[in-house]
Amino acid sequence: MPDVTMPRLSDSMEEGTILKWLKAAGDEVSKGDELVEIETDKATMTYEADSDGTLEIVAEEGSTLSIGEVIARIGEGAATSSDGGAAEESEAEASAGGEDAAAGDGGGTATKTEEDEGEEASAEESSSDDSESSSDDGESSSDDGESSSDDADDDGAAEEAEQPAAETEGDGEGGAQAQAEPAPAAEGNGGRPKASPVARRIAREHGIDLSTLEGTGPGGRIVKADVEAAASGGAADADAGDAEAQEPEAREAAPAEAEPQEAPAEAAEEPEREKAPAGGGETGRGEVTIQEPSRIQQIIARRMAESKATIPHFTLTMDVDMEGAVELRDQLKALAAERETPVPSYNDMVVKACAIALRDFPLVNGAYRDGRFELYGRVNIGVAVAGEGTLIVPTIFDADRKGLGTIAKESRALAQKVRDGKISPPELSGATFSITNLGMFGVTTFTAVINPPQAAILAVGKMEPKPAVRDGELVVRNALSLTISCDHRILSGAPAAEFLARVKSILEQPISLAL
């Protein structure tokens, strides 16, 4: 039965999140049918089936999996494989143990319990300890997928002590399974703990020994949420202790109309909200609410932090006289009205000017990778676009070979796709240089963070009238500021200044934009 694995939908993607299944389990699908919406590090994408058959869903909505992990299966009888899964699991448990059977059984219910956040429970009540481990792993996986708090773990522990046989949580059919201690992380070759690549990277960053963790993924595999829980466990325990110590005082200072018995329930439901001090009713900063960033926001935060931490930035700024560009745009407006085409913006002119200049400065159009310079044969310019709560950089390919009108059309089309959430991975990849513009918000000058692995990024400020000296007289001219951020490992000050001066020259003599 062919497996459908988490695809690599962008060049920087390490894992993806299942947002919505567009087909139901048991549906007949054909090659090319839209199967699932996946959130990547750059956008939300639709993934299509690559074969015909019956769909069996393995990863439920909300699950985050690494590249290559199984999310579904397509084949004959795929939908009915879970019906016989309990019998197969029982036989496998009798011969090799519950956890090994869960790791090796392609259609077994125990595997679905671990990977699908407890969606389907085993119908086999005769398996005791092994079945208990599967149930516990399923609940742990569900907690990881939903980023649950320490209070949720406490609730799980209390339920485990008071009710050995608890119903598996989820939207599917609930089966009776017992609670047990989590199974230790499975070991791979040479005794090395089994862990996803993302989990290993986070463990290295926080200095966490993977052999000390208990995996909650399939077959006891250590996943990202396990490492994040270990990294934040100490701080969470300290916060819980402080909250418990302050609770009696908070009850004494509470208003008369408050119900003291509801305080523990509120603490359990909203562990992330800080307790108010006894005297003031709230902290000095007011009520604190914790908001979880989206997956794209998390990736952007990590990549920008890596950029500033690993790339030695330096910046250069120049003022550009845009009087000639203003006159050119006025002429283009009349032509655009006749041909019903979009009028090129000043940012489109900057894109074209940079594309022309990049042909003469290959280092600016390159990258520093693994101690070597990469020089690219194509000039592909990424243009930053503000999306809903995030920043996306679609690419205008071969900008040096395209006319100003074509660049204007493509930039508007890409910006609209970003706002509609319909941008595709190819349109977000392959940029060799980036441009970001905050002039429309009244920002006159700013410094941008380099988008790795590119060598530079250009920040465009607001165009406004400025005093200038022409032929010995003081006049007012339209001008804007350009600030370039450069990677000092590949660019030094002189070539970066020469590149910026070349862009300035092209914009001040806009007839060059037609060449």
C-alpha positions as CSV (number, residue, x, y, z in Angstrom):
1,M,0.0,0.0,0.0
2,P,1.7,3.3,-1.1
3,D,2.6,5.7,1.7
4,V,1.9,9.4,1.4
5,T,4.7,11.2,3.2
6,M,5.1,14.8,4.4
7,P,6.4,16.5,1.2
8,R,9.2,19.1,1.0
9,L,7.2,22.1,-0.3
10,S,10.0,24.7,0.0
11,D,13.8,24.7,0.0
12,S,14.0,25.6,3.7
13,M,11.1,23.4,4.9
14,E,12.0,20.9,7.7
15,E,8.5,20.0,8.9
16,G,4.9,20.7,8.1
17,T,1.5,21.0,9.9
18,I,-1.7,19.3,8.6
19,L,-4.3,22.0,8.6
20,K,-7.2,20.4,6.8
21,W,-7.9,17.1,5.0
22,L,-9.8,17.8,1.8
23,K,-10.8,14.2,1.4
24,A,-12.3,11.9,4.1
25,A,-10.9,8.5,5.2
26,G,-12.3,5.8,2.9
27,D,-12.8,8.2,-0.1
28,E,-11.7,7.0,-3.5
29,V,-9.1,9.4,-4.8
30,S,-7.5,9.9,-8.2
31,K,-4.1,11.1,-9.2
32,G,-4.1,14.9,-9.1
33,D,-7.0,15.2,-6.6
34,E,-6.3,17.8,-3.8
35,L,-5.8,15.8,-0.6
36,V,-4.7,18.1,2.2
37,E,-3.7,21.6,3.1
38,I,-0.2,21.8,4.7
39,E,1.3,24.8,6.5
40,T,5.0,25.2,5.7
41,D,7.6,27.6,6.9
42,K,6.6,30.0,4.2
43,A,2.9,29.5,3.3
44,T,-0.1,27.2,3.4
45,M,-0.1,24.8,0.4
46,T,-2.4,22.2,-1.1
47,Y,-0.9,18.8,-1.8
48,E,-2.3,16.6,-4.5
49,A,-2.5,12.8,-4.7
50,D,0.1,11.1,-6.8
51,S,-1.7,7.8,-7.3
52,D,-5.2,6.3,-7.4
53,G,-6.9,4.3,-4.7
54,T,-8.7,4.4,-1.3
55,L,-7.5,7.0,1.2
56,E,-6.4,6.0,4.7
57,I,-5.6,9.0,6.9
58,V,-2.7,8.5,9.3
59,A,-1.9,12.1,10.6
60,E,-4.9,14.0,11.8
61,E,-5.5,17.8,11.4
62,G,-3.2,19.8,13.6
63,S,-0.4,17.2,13.6
64,T,3.2,18.5,12.9
65,L,5.5,16.0,11.2
66,S,9.0,16.0,9.8
67,I,9.8,15.7,6.1
68,G,9.3,12.1,5.0
69,E,7.0,11.0,7.8
70,V,3.8,9.1,6.7
71,I,0.6,11.3,6.7
72,A,-1.7,8.9,4.8
73,R,-1.8,5.8,2.6
74,I,-3.5,5.2,-0.7
75,G,-4.3,1.8,-2.1
76,E,-6.8,-0.9,-2.5
77,G,-8.5,-1.7,0.8
78,A,-6.6,1.1,2.6
79,A,-9.8,2.3,4.3
80,T,-10.5,-1.2,5.8
81,S,-7.1,-1.8,7.1
82,S,-7.9,-0.2,10.4
83,D,-10.8,-2.6,10.9
84,G,-8.5,-5.6,11.1
85,G,-5.9,-3.6,12.9
86,A,-6.8,-4.8,16.4
87,A,-6.4,-8.4,15.5
88,E,-3.1,-7.8,13.8
89,E,-1.9,-5.7,16.7
90,S,-2.9,-8.4,19.2
91,E,-0.8,-11.0,17.4
92,A,2.1,-8.6,17.0
93,E,2.0,-7.7,20.7
94,A,2.0,-11.4,21.7
95,S,5.2,-12.0,19.7
96,A,7.2,-8.7,20.0
97,G,5.6,-6.4,22.6
98,G,3.1,-3.6,22.2
99,E,5.5,-0.8,21.3
100,D,7.4,-2.8,18.7
101,A,4.2,-3.8,17.1
102,A,3.0,-0.2,17.0
103,A,6.2,0.8,15.2
104,G,6.1,-2.0,12.6
105,D,2.4,-2.5,11.9
106,G,1.4,-0.4,8.9
107,G,-2.3,-0.4,9.6
108,G,-2.5,-1.3,13.3
109,T,-4.7,0.6,15.6
110,A,-1.8,1.2,18.1
111,T,0.2,3.0,15.4
112,K,-2.8,5.2,14.7
113,T,-3.2,6.0,18.4
114,E,0.4,7.2,18.6
115,E,0.4,9.2,15.4
116,D,-3.2,10.4,15.2
117,E,-3.3,11.9,18.7
118,G,-5.6,9.2,20.1
119,E,-8.1,9.4,17.2
120,E,-8.9,5.6,17.2
121,A,-8.4,3.4,20.3
122,S,-7.7,-0.3,20.2
123,A,-10.8,-2.5,20.4
124,E,-8.7,-5.2,22.0
125,E,-9.2,-5.0,25.8
126,S,-7.3,-8.2,26.5
127,S,-3.9,-6.5,26.0
128,S,-3.0,-5.0,29.3
129,D,0.5,-3.4,29.8
130,D,1.3,-3.1,26.1
131,S,-2.0,-1.6,25.3
132,E,-1.6,0.8,28.2
133,S,1.7,2.1,26.8
134,S,0.0,2.7,23.4
135,S,-2.8,4.7,25.0
136,D,-0.4,6.7,27.1
137,D,1.8,7.5,24.0
138,G,-1.3,8.5,22.1
139,E,-2.4,11.0,24.8
140,S,1.2,12.3,25.1
141,S,1.3,12.8,21.3
142,S,-2.0,14.7,21.5
143,D,-0.7,16.9,24.2
144,D,2.4,17.7,22.2
145,G,0.4,18.5,19.1
146,E,-1.7,21.0,21.0
147,S,1.2,22.5,23.1
148,S,-0.5,21.6,26.4
149,S,0.6,23.1,29.7
150,D,1.9,21.5,32.9
151,D,-1.6,21.7,34.4
152,A,-2.8,19.5,31.6
153,D,-0.1,17.0,32.5
154,D,-1.2,17.1,36.2
155,D,-4.8,16.4,35.1
156,G,-3.5,13.4,33.1
157,A,-1.5,12.1,36.1
158,A,-4.6,12.5,38.4
159,E,-6.8,10.6,35.9
160,E,-4.1,7.9,35.7
161,A,-4.1,7.4,39.5
162,E,-7.8,7.4,40.0
163,Q,-9.1,5.7,36.8
164,P,-6.8,3.0,35.4
165,A,-9.1,2.5,32.4
166,A,-9.8,5.9,30.7
167,E,-11.4,6.7,27.4
168,T,-9.0,7.8,24.7
169,E,-9.5,11.5,23.8
170,G,-10.2,12.4,20.2
171,D,-13.0,12.9,17.6
172,G,-13.1,9.3,16.5
173,E,-14.5,6.1,18.1
174,G,-13.4,6.0,21.8
175,G,-12.2,2.6,23.0
176,A,-11.3,1.5,26.6
177,Q,-7.6,1.6,27.3
178,A,-5.6,1.7,30.5
179,Q,-3.1,4.3,31.6
180,A,0.6,3.5,32.3
181,E,4.0,5.1,32.5
182,P,5.3,6.4,29.2
183,A,7.6,4.1,27.3
184,P,11.2,5.1,27.2
185,A,12.6,6.5,24.0
186,A,13.4,3.7,21.5
187,E,17.1,3.3,20.6
188,G,18.4,3.2,17.0
189,N,21.6,1.7,15.8
190,G,24.4,1.7,18.3
191,G,22.1,2.7,21.2
192,R,21.5,6.2,19.7
193,P,18.1,7.5,20.7
194,K,15.5,7.7,17.9
195,A,14.6,11.3,17.3
196,S,13.5,13.6,14.4
197,P,16.0,15.9,12.8
198,V,14.3,19.0,14.2
199,A,14.3,17.5,17.7
200,R,18.0,16.8,17.5
201,R,18.7,20.4,16.4
202,I,16.7,21.9,19.2
203,A,18.3,19.6,21.7
204,R,21.8,20.7,20.5
205,E,20.7,24.4,20.9
206,H,19.6,23.9,24.5
207,G,22.3,21.4,25.5
208,I,19.7,18.6,26.2
209,D,20.8,15.0,26.3
210,L,18.3,13.0,24.2
211,S,19.0,9.8,26.1
212,T,17.4,11.3,29.1
213,L,14.1,12.0,27.3
214,E,11.0,9.8,26.8
215,G,9.8,9.9,23.2
216,T,6.1,10.3,22.6
217,G,6.2,9.8,18.8
218,P,5.7,6.6,16.8
219,G,7.7,3.7,18.3
220,G,8.9,5.9,21.1
221,R,10.6,8.4,18.8
222,I,11.6,11.7,20.3
223,V,9.8,14.6,18.5
224,K,10.1,18.3,18.6
225,A,7.5,18.8,21.3
226,D,9.4,16.4,23.7
227,V,12.5,18.5,23.5
228,E,10.7,21.8,23.8
229,A,8.9,20.4,26.9
230,A,12.2,19.4,28.4
231,A,13.7,22.9,27.7
232,S,10.8,24.7,29.3
233,G,10.1,22.2,32.0
234,G,12.2,23.9,34.7
235,A,10.8,27.3,34.1
236,A,7.3,25.9,34.1
237,D,7.8,24.1,37.4
238,A,9.1,27.3,39.0
239,D,6.1,29.3,37.7
240,A,3.8,26.6,39.1
241,G,5.4,26.8,42.5
242,D,5.2,30.6,42.6
243,A,1.6,30.5,41.6
244,E,0.8,27.9,44.3
245,A,2.5,30.0,46.9
246,Q,0.7,33.2,45.9
247,E,-2.7,31.5,45.7
248,P,-3.8,31.9,49.4
249,E,-2.9,35.6,49.3
250,A,-4.8,36.1,46.1
251,R,-7.9,34.5,47.6
252,E,-7.7,36.8,50.6
253,A,-7.4,39.9,48.4
254,A,-10.1,38.8,45.9
255,P,-13.3,40.9,45.7
256,A,-16.3,39.7,47.6
257,E,-18.3,38.7,44.5
258,A,-15.5,36.4,43.3
259,E,-15.9,32.7,43.9
260,P,-12.8,31.3,45.6
261,Q,-13.6,27.7,44.6
262,E,-13.3,28.6,40.8
263,A,-9.6,29.8,41.1
264,P,-8.1,26.3,40.8
265,A,-10.2,25.6,37.7
266,E,-9.1,28.8,36.1
267,A,-5.5,28.0,36.8
268,A,-5.9,24.6,35.2
269,E,-7.6,26.0,32.1
270,E,-5.3,29.0,31.6
271,P,-1.9,28.1,33.0
272,E,-0.1,30.6,30.7
273,R,-1.8,33.6,32.3
274,E,0.2,35.1,35.1
275,K,-1.3,35.4,38.6
276,A,-2.2,38.9,39.8
277,P,-0.5,40.1,43.0
278,A,-2.5,40.2,46.2
279,G,-2.5,44.0,46.5
280,G,-3.3,45.5,43.1
281,G,-5.6,43.1,41.4
282,E,-3.2,42.9,38.4
283,T,0.5,43.1,37.7
284,G,2.3,46.4,37.1
285,R,2.1,45.7,33.3
286,G,-1.6,44.9,33.5
287,E,-3.2,41.6,32.7
288,V,-0.7,39.3,30.8
289,T,-2.1,37.1,28.0
290,I,0.2,34.7,26.2
291,Q,-0.4,34.4,22.5
292,E,1.2,31.5,20.5
293,P,2.7,32.5,17.2
294,S,1.7,30.7,14.0
295,R,4.1,28.2,12.5
296,I,5.2,30.7,9.8
297,Q,5.9,33.3,12.5
298,Q,7.9,30.8,14.4
299,I,10.0,30.0,11.3
300,I,10.5,33.7,10.5
301,A,11.6,34.4,14.1
302,R,14.1,31.6,14.0
303,R,15.6,32.5,10.6
304,M,15.9,36.1,11.5
305,A,17.6,35.3,14.8
306,E,20.0,33.0,13.0
307,S,20.7,35.7,10.4
308,K,21.7,38.3,13.0
309,A,23.6,35.7,15.1
310,T,25.6,34.2,12.2
311,I,25.9,36.9,9.5
312,P,28.2,39.9,10.2
313,H,26.0,42.7,8.9
314,F,27.1,46.2,7.8
315,T,25.0,48.9,6.2
316,L,25.4,51.7,3.7
317,T,22.9,54.5,3.0
318,M,22.5,56.9,0.0
319,D,20.0,59.6,-0.9
320,V,18.7,59.3,-4.4
321,D,17.3,62.3,-6.4
322,M,14.0,60.9,-7.9
323,E,12.9,64.0,-9.8
324,G,13.6,62.3,-13.1
325,A,11.8,59.1,-12.0
326,V,8.7,61.2,-11.1
327,E,8.6,62.7,-14.5
328,L,9.0,59.3,-16.2
329,R,6.2,57.9,-14.1
330,D,3.9,60.7,-15.1
331,Q,4.5,59.8,-18.8
332,L,4.0,56.1,-18.1
333,K,0.6,56.9,-16.5
334,A,-0.7,58.2,-19.8
335,L,0.5,55.2,-21.7
336,A,-0.9,52.8,-19.1
337,A,-4.3,54.4,-19.3
338,E,-4.4,53.8,-23.1
339,R,-3.2,50.2,-22.9
340,E,-5.1,49.4,-19.7
341,T,-1.9,48.2,-18.0
342,P,-0.7,48.8,-14.4
343,V,1.4,51.9,-13.8
344,P,4.9,51.0,-12.6
345,S,5.5,52.1,-9.0
346,Y,8.6,53.7,-7.7
347,N,9.4,50.4,-6.0
348,D,9.1,48.7,-9.4
349,M,11.7,51.1,-10.7
350,V,14.0,50.3,-7.8
351,V,13.6,46.5,-8.6
352,K,14.6,47.1,-12.2
353,A,17.5,49.4,-11.3
354,C,18.9,46.7,-8.9
355,A,18.4,44.0,-11.5
356,I,20.5,45.9,-14.0
357,A,23.2,46.7,-11.4
358,L,23.4,43.1,-10.2
359,R,24.6,42.0,-13.6
360,D,27.8,44.0,-13.0
361,F,28.3,43.0,-9.3
362,P,28.1,39.2,-9.1
363,L,29.2,39.1,-5.4
364,V,26.1,41.1,-4.5
365,N,24.1,38.5,-6.4
366,G,25.7,35.6,-4.6
367,A,25.9,34.0,-1.3
368,Y,28.4,32.7,1.3
369,R,28.0,29.0,2.0
370,D,30.2,26.6,3.8
371,G,33.3,28.8,3.4
372,R,32.8,29.3,-0.3
373,F,31.2,32.0,-2.5
374,E,28.2,31.0,-4.6
375,L,27.7,33.2,-7.7
376,Y,24.4,32.8,-9.4
377,G,23.8,33.0,-13.2
378,R,20.2,34.4,-12.8
379,V,19.1,37.6,-11.3
380,N,16.0,36.8,-9.2
381,I,14.8,39.5,-6.9
382,G,12.6,38.8,-3.9
383,V,10.2,41.6,-3.0
384,A,8.9,41.6,0.6
385,V,5.1,41.7,1.0
386,A,3.3,42.1,4.3
387,G,0.8,39.2,4.7
388,E,-1.7,38.6,7.5
389,G,0.5,38.7,10.6
390,T,3.6,37.7,8.8
391,L,6.1,38.8,6.0
392,I,6.4,36.8,2.8
393,V,9.0,37.4,0.1
394,P,7.8,36.2,-3.4
395,T,10.4,36.2,-6.3
396,I,10.5,38.0,-9.6
397,F,12.6,35.7,-11.7
398,D,15.1,37.0,-14.3
399,A,14.2,40.6,-13.4
400,D,17.2,41.9,-15.4
401,R,15.6,40.5,-18.6
402,K,12.1,41.9,-18.1
403,G,10.7,45.3,-18.9
404,L,9.4,47.7,-16.3
405,G,5.8,47.0,-17.3
406,T,6.3,43.2,-16.9
407,I,7.8,43.7,-13.5
408,A,4.9,45.9,-12.5
409,K,2.4,43.2,-13.5
410,E,4.2,40.4,-11.8
411,S,4.8,42.3,-8.5
412,R,1.1,43.1,-8.2
413,A,0.1,39.6,-9.0
414,L,2.5,38.1,-6.5
415,A,1.4,40.6,-3.8
416,Q,-2.3,39.7,-4.4
417,K,-1.5,35.9,-4.1
418,V,0.3,36.5,-0.8
419,R,-2.8,38.4,0.6
420,D,-5.1,35.7,-0.7
421,G,-2.9,32.9,0.7
422,K,-2.5,31.3,-2.7
423,I,1.2,31.8,-3.2
424,S,3.0,28.6,-4.3
425,P,6.4,27.3,-3.2
426,P,8.2,27.9,-6.5
427,E,7.1,31.5,-6.3
428,L,8.8,31.8,-2.9
429,S,12.1,30.2,-3.8
430,G,15.2,31.0,-5.8
431,A,15.7,34.7,-4.9
432,T,19.3,35.9,-5.2
433,F,18.7,39.4,-3.8
434,S,15.9,41.0,-1.7
435,I,14.2,44.4,-1.5
436,T,11.9,45.7,1.3
437,N,10.0,49.0,1.3
438,L,8.4,50.8,4.2
439,G,8.1,54.1,2.5
440,M,4.3,53.8,2.2
441,F,4.2,53.9,6.1
442,G,6.1,57.1,6.2
443,V,9.4,55.5,7.2
444,T,12.3,57.5,5.7
445,T,15.2,55.1,6.4
446,F,15.6,51.8,8.1
447,T,17.9,48.8,8.3
448,A,16.7,45.4,7.0
449,V,17.9,41.9,8.2
450,I,19.5,39.8,5.5
451,N,17.5,36.8,4.3
452,P,19.9,33.9,4.4
453,P,21.8,32.8,2.4
454,Q,21.7,35.9,0.3
455,A,24.6,38.4,0.4
456,A,22.5,41.6,0.8
457,I,19.1,43.2,1.1
458,L,18.0,46.7,0.1
459,A,15.7,48.8,2.3
460,V,13.7,51.6,0.5
461,G,12.4,54.6,2.4
462,K,9.7,57.2,1.8
463,M,10.1,59.5,-1.2
464,E,9.6,63.1,-0.1
465,P,10.6,66.6,-1.1
466,K,14.1,67.5,0.2
467,P,16.3,70.6,-0.2
468,A,19.1,70.2,-2.8
469,V,21.7,72.4,-4.4
470,R,21.5,72.7,-8.2
471,D,23.7,75.1,-10.2
472,G,24.6,76.9,-7.0
473,E,21.0,77.4,-6.0
474,L,18.9,75.8,-3.3
475,V,15.9,74.0,-4.7
476,V,13.4,71.4,-3.5
477,R,13.7,67.9,-5.2
478,N,11.9,64.6,-4.6
479,A,14.3,62.1,-3.1
480,L,14.4,58.9,-1.1
481,S,16.9,56.9,0.9
482,L,18.3,53.5,0.0
483,T,20.0,51.4,2.8
484,I,21.8,48.2,1.9
485,S,22.6,45.6,4.5
486,C,25.5,43.4,3.5
487,D,27.1,40.1,4.6
488,H,30.7,41.1,5.4
489,R,31.9,37.5,4.7
490,I,31.4,38.0,1.0
491,L,31.1,41.8,0.6
492,S,33.4,44.5,1.8
493,G,32.6,48.2,2.0
494,A,34.0,49.3,-1.4
495,P,32.1,46.9,-3.8
496,A,28.9,47.4,-1.8
497,A,29.2,51.2,-2.1
498,E,29.9,50.9,-5.8
499,F,26.8,48.7,-6.3
500,L,24.7,51.2,-4.4
501,A,26.1,54.1,-6.4
502,R,25.2,52.2,-9.6
503,V,21.6,51.8,-8.5
504,K,21.5,55.5,-7.6
505,S,22.9,56.5,-11.0
506,I,20.2,54.4,-12.8
507,L,17.4,55.9,-10.9
508,E,18.6,59.4,-11.3
509,Q,18.8,58.8,-15.1
510,P,15.7,56.7,-15.5
511,I,16.1,56.3,-19.3
512,S,18.5,53.5,-18.2
513,L,15.5,51.5,-17.0
514,A,14.4,51.0,-20.6
515,L,17.7,49.3,-21.5
